[in-house]
Amino acid sequence: MSPTIKILVIGSPAGVVPDTVWADFCSRYETIMYKFPTTEEFHESMRTRACSDISGIMRIGINLPPGIEKITLGWTKRALSHFPPSLKMIVNFGHGFESEDVAGLDARGIAFFNTTGGSEATAVVATYLIISAFRQLSKYERMLREGLFLPALRHSAQSAMDPYGRKLGVVGMGPVGRAIARQAAALGMEIHCIDRPNLRKLIEAQEGMPAPMVLHRDLRALVGKVDCLVLACSYSPDTHHLLSRELFGEMKMGMRIVNVARGKCVDEEALCNAIEDGTVSGVGLDVHYHEPEVNTRLLKYDCVTLLPHVGGLTHDAMKLPPGATSEENSRPLIPASGIVSEDGHATHKNAPFPGLRVPFPSLAPLPSTFVRLLLNFPPPSPPTSLNDYLTSTTDNRTERAKMSSNIGNAPVPADPSAAIEADPASPAAAEPAEPPADDVGSDSDSSLGTDQSSTVSLRSSVMRYREENGRTYHAYKDGAYLMPNDEPENDRLDMQHHLFLLTLGGDRLHLAPFSEENPPKRVLDVGTGTGIWACDVGDRYPGAEVIGVDLSPIQPPFAPSNVQFQIDDVEEVPWTYGRKFDFVYSRMMTGGIADFPKLFRQAFDNLEAGGWMEVTDITPVTSDDGTLTEETALWKWADMLLKGTEAVGRSFDGAKLYKRQMEEAGFVNVREVVCKWPQNRWPKDPHYKEL
């Protein structure tokens, strides 16, 4: 008869290990539940008391009884000298080896294993958070629960973005990070990470790595290139506040942040500030700084998806490894004679010492579902040429003029052979310095470097809007534009865009003679506002380069790949947009431009020969039959508006002068088209009634 096998269980299996698996396990082995008030008593018990003859330890680390000192990462280092000679295996419900004394355990003949399916399960959560950060799914679920079905549809159509074609930066290329990279690549995302010699070895060996991958010399170089950053690294002094206030300052506007690593890898107060100043537009967190407490500032943001550290905790993850089949699950991997796999090794691909053989007391066969908690034997990747993965390219940095956010450029990955991007000055372009040996075997990435980005992002001062009478107004060139820039105004601008479409017949974006057969090549949208016209033009003419400029950074964080937005003042001369345009468009800028003749001259000087400028604006209210008299409230309102705007030098009554002013600026073939917008319900014509 086999001797009794004792297993010490640290933490409660409730809610972690499936009940049927746990019951079967307890029927086969003697389990001792960890109830030591202090670690000193735990150590003493292994020397002289109940735990002096244990064969295995299973650390769950969840749901410890009240009054029990928590067993934290690195506990094997502190307990190593106290482990009894009978101990042969430690199973840890977690990821990474960098905090544990695996070398010391190996010297003692003690095998250390992490749970198996957790990497893929955690990656699934990360992928969900990535999608939610782009699509704002949490916001729309809340709106739906509040009965806001149609507003959610409208907001999604205007604001949500697809992850397809975007650039994802993965920090920490251990098992979780690699699984995230594979899953995100399947979504059509371009994968970027930090260059490491061991990572290159994995790519060369085709260890489940997606192609192509773009490698950067350090974290600062990485964050300046990607649209979304996901943390899958371990926590250590090197990764404490990995995302700091300084690093947020290096990011492009509209960045998405996902964290499935550890809460303290992110300075949460700096993250909240980055959300408020527009640097970060979407966040997904499965881990938190002061778990189980959640930062109250994060709770108020619609763009944030929060989960309670559920990463690898699924019923399936606790039973099966990635890729396991039902036939494999029916075969016990631990026969009575000891622990062996089919090749005679008791290790999985993530173990720190692949050649380690683990002697173990004679055991009755463990149920295969529980064994799958211990060992992971994923199927090998199909052979692929190294050339499919590695091709060096050059990291060409682009200086962005003035205060351009350039938040619309996120092209679909083009050349699948361009796999590694190395900065010419990077040590990785020659021979990278050797990082710690376990940098890929664990979910850690701590060599950050000090590269300074040349990219200029919007500064927080631009986001500090002036508040007056409950409305907000632009901060850049404060007072130059009379209208607000808050949500009610943005909604009005989008409705106004719809009104212009109806005015021109339903789908015409302009009157200038461009079409899909004769598209413009380079377009400037003066006073782009919410950017809705620029985005529509970018979609209509995918081969055109579209630039939208405005004083307020209220444009969507992502746009068609051929559209970019810049915070600029078109009244400043000369314009500095590099190349000339063949189409300059201005709409509803009356009251926003002090000197239209100067604007027209600037546009003329920056148009290619044969180019077009289109200006659309309103004139004061009038009537066809003379019924609008000085005694009416509408006339009085319009008169006060005109007097007020004239007093500040930005009259609302300038549109009637545009034709002459454009001809004086040098334009030819100037055509004026007058359309009517009824102000009440009097029209009988269906078109005017709809307007």
N, C-alpha and C positions, 0 to 999 in steps of 0.2 A: 504494500500500500504506500502511495506517495506521501511524503511528509507534508504537514500542514504549511501552507504558504501564507505568510502574513503580508498584507499590503496596508501601509499607512496612507490615509486619505486626508489631504489638507483642503478644507473647504467642503461645502455641501454640494452633492451632485444634482440636487433638485433644480430642475429647469435647465440643466446643462447636459447631463447624460440621459438619454432616453430611459424611461422607467423599466422597460422590459430588459434592456441591456444591463442596467444596474442590478436588477433582481437576479439575473442569471449569473452575473459576476460574483455577487455576494454568496450565491449558493455554492460556488466552486472554491472561493478563497476566504480566508479569515481577514476581515477588514477592521482596521482600528481607525476610528475617527479622531482627528486632531482636536484636542480640547485643552491645550496647554496655555495658561494665561500669558506666559512670557516665553521668548525664544530660549532663554537660559534653561527653563524647565524642559523644553523640548530636547535640547542638547543633552541634558542629564538623563532623560528617559532613554535616549539611544545608547547611552553608555552602560547604564546599570538597571534599567527598568523595563517597562512593557514593550518598548520599541527596540530592545537590544538584539532581537533576532528577526527583524523585518527583512523581507526580500525585495520589496519595491515600495516606492513612494509615488503617489499620484497627487500632484498639486493642481487643484482647481482654482483656488484663490478667490472664490466667490461665495457670498453668504456665510462668512465665518460667524460663529455664535458671538453674542455680546460679551465684551470683556476679554476677547481673545486678541492678542497682539497680531497685527497683520504680517503675513509672510510676504515680503516685497522682493522685487527683482534683485538678483545678486545673492539670494539666500544660500545658495550652494557654497559660495565662497566662505561664508561665515560658519556653515555647518560641516564643512568637509572633514575636519579633524575629529568630528564627533560621530560620523557615520559608522555603523557597526560593520564588521567584516561580511555579514550575511547580505548586505545591500548590494543588489546587482543592477537595478534599473530605476530610473526616475522618469516619470511621464509628466510633462508640463503642458497645461492648457494655455498656450500662448505661442509667440513667434520670436525668433531670434535667439542667438546664443551669446551675444557679446557681453551680457551682464553676468553670465554664469562661468564658473571655473571648470570649463570642459576639459582643459589639459589635466587639472588635478583629478577630475573624475575619471579620466581615461587611465591615469597612473594607478588609480585604485581599482580599476576594472569595473567601473560603474558606467553603464550606458545612459545617456541623456537624450530624450526624445521630446519633440513638440507634437501637438495634435496635428492631424493631417489635413482634413478638409477645410480648416479655418482660413487658409490662404486664399483659396478660390472664393469662399463665402465672403470674406472681407473685401476681396476685389469686386464682387458683385455689388456690395453696398457702396463702395467707392464709385463704381460706374453709375449706379443710380444717382448718387450725389452730383456727379459730373453732369449727367443729363438734366437733373433738376436745377443746377446752377445756370445752365443755358436756357432751359425751357420755363423756368420759374414755376415748376409744378406745384410746389407747396403753396404758393400764393393763390393759384387757381383752385386748388382743393378747398382752401379756406373760403374763397369767394363763393364757390358752389355751395358749401355748407351754409353760407349766409344768404342764399337765394339770389346771388348775383351771377346767374348763368350767362346772360348776354353781355354784361360788362366784362366778364372774364374772357369771352370770345374776342371781343374788340381789343382788349388789352394784349392778349396773346398775339393777335394778328399784327399788332404794331410794335411789340416789344420783345417777344420770345425769339430766341435764336437756336439754330440747329448746331449740334456739336460736329456734324459731318464737315470735314475739311479744315477744322480748327487745329491749332497746335497745342498738344498736351505735354506739359513738363512733369515728369515723374521723379520725385526725390526719394531715393531709397530703392535700389533694384534687387532686393531680396526676394523671397518667394511671393510675398504680397505684391510688391512693386512690379515684378515680372508678370504676374497674373493680371494686374490692372492694365499693363501695357498691351498684353494680348487682347483683352476684352475691348479696350478703347480703340485699338487698331481695327477691330472688327466693325466698329461704328464709323470707320472712315476717318479717324483722327490721325494726325501726324505725330509720332512719338518722339519726344526730346528728353534727354537725360544728361547727367554729368558723366564725363569720361572717366573711366576707371580701367586699369589693366585687367582686373579680374572680369569686368563686364565684357571687355573685348574677347576674352577667352571663352566666355559663355556664348557670345555671338558666333565665334569661330566654330564652337562645338555644336551650334544649333540647339542650345538648351532651351527650347521653347520660346525663343525671342522673336518678336515680330519684325518684319522688314517692310519699309526701311526704318532705321532709327537715326536720329540726328544727335550727335554728342557734342557737348559744350565743356569748356575747360573748368567752369566753376558755376556756383549758384547764381551769381550776379549776371554772368553772361546768359544763363538760361532764362531768368525771369524777364529779361528784356526782349525775348524772342517769342514767348508762348502766349496763348490766349487763356490758358487755364493751368493752374499748378496744383498737383495733388501730392500730399505728404504721406509716404508709406515707410518712413524711416523709424529707427528705434530712438528711444529717448536717452540722452546722455548729457553731460555738461557741454559737449560740443554742439548738441542740437537744441539746447535750451534757448527759447526765443529765436529759433532759426528764422522765422518770419518776424522781423523786428520793424520798428518805425523806419529805420534807415533803408531796409530792403523794400518796404512798401513804396518808398520814394523812387526806387529804381524801376518800378513796374509801369507798364503801359496803362492808360486809362481803360476802365472796363474789364479789368482782370477778374477771372473766377478763381476761387480758392476752395480746395477740398482737403480735409484732414481726417485720415483714418489711422494716424500714427499715435501720437500722444498729445494731450491737450496743451502741455507746457512747451511744445515745439513752436507754438504760436503766441505772440504777445497779443492777447485778445483785446486789450484796450487800443493798441495800435491798429488792429484789424477793424474795430468799430469806427475809429477815426477815418480809416481808408474807405469804408463803406460810405460814410457821410460826405467825404470830399470827392467821391466819384471814382477813386482809384480802383475800387473793387465793386463789381456790379452783381456778383452772385457768389454765394458761400454755401458749402455743404460740410457739416461737422458731425462726425460720429463719436468724437472724443472731446473732452472739455477740461478746462484748466483746473477747476476745483471740483472734480466729480465727487459725489453725484449732483452737486450744485451747478446750475447753468448761469452764465453771465446774463444779468437782466437786460443789459443793453442789446444783446443779440436777440432777445425774445421779441423786440419791437420791430425788427426789420422784415419787410415782406420778402426780400431777396435772399433770406437765409433759411436753409433747411437744416433742422436739428434732429439728431437721433441719439438714443441713450446707450451708446457704446455697444451696439448689437452686432458689430462686424462679423465675427466668425461664429456667432451663436445661432446655428440652425440645427434642426433635428438631423438633417442629412449630413451636415458637416461633422457632427459628432459620431457618425457611423461609417461614412465612406470617404475614400480619397477621391480626388478628381480623376475621372476616366475609369473608375472601377465598374466592372460588369457584374451582373447577378451571379454568373458562374464563379467569378473570382471571389465573390463574397461568401460563397458556400464552402470554400476550401479553407480550413484553419491553417494559419501561417505558423503556428507554434505547436509542433508535435510534442509528444511526451518526453522525448529525449533532449529537448532544448529549443532555443529560439533560432530558427534558420529561415531564410527565404529560399526561393528556388535555386539561387546560385550559392547558397550556403552562407550568405552574409546577413547579419541581423541589423542592417542599416538601411536608411532610405536616402533619396538623392539630396535631401537637405541636411543630413547629418554632418557634423563637423569633421569626422574622421571616417571617410568612406570605407577604409579597410578594416575597421574595428570589428572583431568578432566577440560576441558577448556570451561567456559561459553562464549558465543559469541552472538552478536546481531543477530536478525532474518535475515537470508540470503536467497536470492534466491539460488536454487541449482547451485553450481559451475560446470562447465564442468568437467567431470571425468578426462580428460587428464591433466587439470591443477591441480586438486586435487592430482594427482599422483606426482606432484612436491613437495607436502607438506608432504604426509603421505606414509609410506611404511609398508605393511603388508605381508611379505614373508611367504610362507607356512611353517609350523613347520617341523623340521627334523624328520625322522622316528626314533622310539625308538631303541636304541642300548645299549647293556650291557656296563657298565663302563670298564669292563675288556678288551673290545675290543680296548680301548683307552689308558688305563694306566697300564703299567707294568714297574717297575723300573729296570734299568740296571746300569752297572758301567761304568764310563768314564775312560777308560784305556788310559793314555797318552803314546805316543811312542817317545822315544828319537831318533832323526835321526842323524846318524853319519856324521862327517865332515861337508860338505857344501851341503848335499843332498837336492834337491828341492822336490823329491818324488812327482812329479806332475802328475803321471799317475794313482794313485790309486783313483778310483771313482766307487766302486762296486755298483751293483744294491741292493736296500734295500732287506734284506733277511727275517728276522723274523717279520711279521706284528704285532706280539703281543708285540714286544719290543718298547714301545711307548715313554717312558720318560727316558732320560739319565741324571742322576744327579751325579755330582762330589761328591766323598765321603766327601770332606771337605766343601762342599757347604751348606750354611744355608738352601737351598731348600730341602736338604736331610732330614732335621729335620722339622723345622717350619719356612717357609720363612717370612721375615719381610714384613709387610703390606705396599704396595705402595699406592700412591694416589688413591682415590676411583674410579676415572674415567680412570684408565690406560688402561682398555680394551674397555670401551665405546667410547674412542677417539683413534685416530691413533697416540698414543704417546708411547714412551718407553725410559725412561731416567735414569734408575738405571744401571750404567755401570760397577761399581766395578773396582778392581785394580789387578785382577789375572794376573800373568805373565806366558806366555806360555813357555814351555820347548822346543818347536820345534825350530830348527835352519833353517832359510831360507837363500837363496842366498843373499849375501850382494851387495849393489849397486856397490862396487868397481869391482866386477867380471864383471859387465855389462859395465864398462867404457873401451871399446875396444880401443886398440891402432890404430891410423889411419896413413897410410903411402901410398903415391902415389894414393890417392883416394880409397884405400881398407881398410878394418878393420881387425884386428887380435885379438886373444884371449888375455884377460888381466891376467887371472889366469895362473901362471907359464909362463909369457910372454917370447916368443922366443923358447919355447920347441917344438912347431909345426910350420912348415914353411908355411903352406897354410893359406889363408884368412878365415874369417868366416862370410862374408856378403851374401846378397841375391844371387848375381851371383854365388858365390861358393856353396851355398846351393842348387841352381838349378843344378849345375854341379854334386854334390854328388848324388842327386836324379836320374839324368840321368845315372850316373855311376851304381847305384843300378839296374836300368833297364837293363843296358848292361850286368851285371853279371847274371841276370836272363836269358837273351837270351843265354849267353854263356853256361849255365848249362841246357838248354833245354826249358826254358820258365817259369817254375814255381818252380824249385828247389831252395831252400834257402841255401842249404849246401850240402856237400858230406858225412859228418859224418852219420853213420848208425842209424839215428833217423827217425821215421815216426809217423803218427797219431796212428798207432797200438802200436808203441814203442816210446812214446814221451820222451823228456828230462824232468827232474823235476826242474832243477835250471840252468839257462843259464846266462853267462856273455858275454856281447858284448863290447870288448875292442876298444875304439875309435869310439863310436857310431855315431858321426857326427850329422846328422839331425834326427837320431833315426829311420829311415825308415825300416832298417833291423830288429831291435828289435821289432818294432810294428808288422811287418809281422809275425815274429816268435811268438809273443804273440797271434796273431789271429789264427795262424796255430795250436798252442798247448795251448789251453786255460787253461789247468791244470798246466802249467809250470810257474815258477817264473822267470821273465826276468829282468836283471839289465843292463842298458846301461850306460857306463861311458865315459866322455869326458872332455876336458879342457874348452870347450865353451858351454854356456847354450843356444844352438840354437835348442833344441828339441821342439816338439810341446807341448803346455801347457797341453794337455790332451792326453792320450794314452789308449790302452786297459787296463782294470783294473788289469791285472797281470803283467804290465810293469811299471817299475819306472826308472827314470834317476838320475844319480848322477854326480856332478862336482868333479872329482878326477883325480889324477895323478897315473897311473898304474905303473910308474917307481919308485914310492916310495915303500919301503919295511918296514915291511911286509904288505900284503894286510889285510884290516880290514872289510871284507864283512860278517863276522859272521859265516856262514856255507860254506861248500865246494860245488862246482859245479859238475855237470856231463857233462857240455859242455861249453868250453871257445872258443869264436870265435873272430878272429882278421882279419880285411880286410883293405888293402891299408894303412898300417901303416909304410911302408918304408918311411924314411925321417922324421918320427915322433917319433921313438924310438931310443935312443942312444945305448942301450945295449940289443939286442935281446936275447942273451944267458941268461941274468938275467930275462927277461920277461918269457922265457920258463921255467926256474926253478920255478919262482913264480907260474906260471900256474900249473905246475906239483904238487907243494905242496898244491895247493888249489883245486885239482880235487879229486873226489871220486875214489876209486879203480874201474877200468873199464871205467873211464870217457874219454872223447875225447876233443882234442884241434884241431881246424882247422884254418890255417893261409893262407890267400889269398893275393897275392901281385904281383907286376909287376917287370919285369927286363928291362934293357935298350933296346932300339930298335935294331933290327938286321934284317938280310935278309937271305932267304933260298938259294939264288943264287949268293950271293956276290955282288949284285948291289949297296948296301949301302956302299959307300967308304968314306974316310976321306975328300974328296972334296965336298961332298953333304952338303947342309944346314942343313938337318935333323941330320946327324951325328955330325956336329959341335955344334948344339943346345944341343944334348944329352950329348956330351962330356963336355960342359960348365956346364950343370946341375949336372953331376956327380962330377966334381971338386969342385963346389960350396958347395954341400951337404957334401962332404968328409971334406971340410975345417971347417965346423961347427960341425963335429962329428956325422952327421946323414945321412949316405950315402944312395943314391937311388939304390945301387947295392948290397944289402944284401940278396935278396930273394934266390939266388943260394946257400946260406950257410944254409938255414933254416933246411933242412933235417938232416944234420950232427949235427947242434946245438941242435935240439930237441932230437935226440938220445943220445947226451951227457948229456942232462938234465934228462934222465931216461925214455923217451917215448919209447914204443915198437910199432911194427906194423905201422911204419911210411911209408906212401905212398905219392909219389910226382906225381901230375898230371899237365901236361903242356898243356895250351890252347893258341891259337893264336888270337891276335887282329890286324887285318889288319889296316894299317895307311893310306891307299889310296883306290882307287876304282878298283884295279887290280884283286881282286878275281872273279872267275867265279862261284864258289860254292855259291848257294843261301844263305846258312847259314852265310858264311864269308862275303858275300856282304852286308847282313843285319847288321852285326856287324860293 
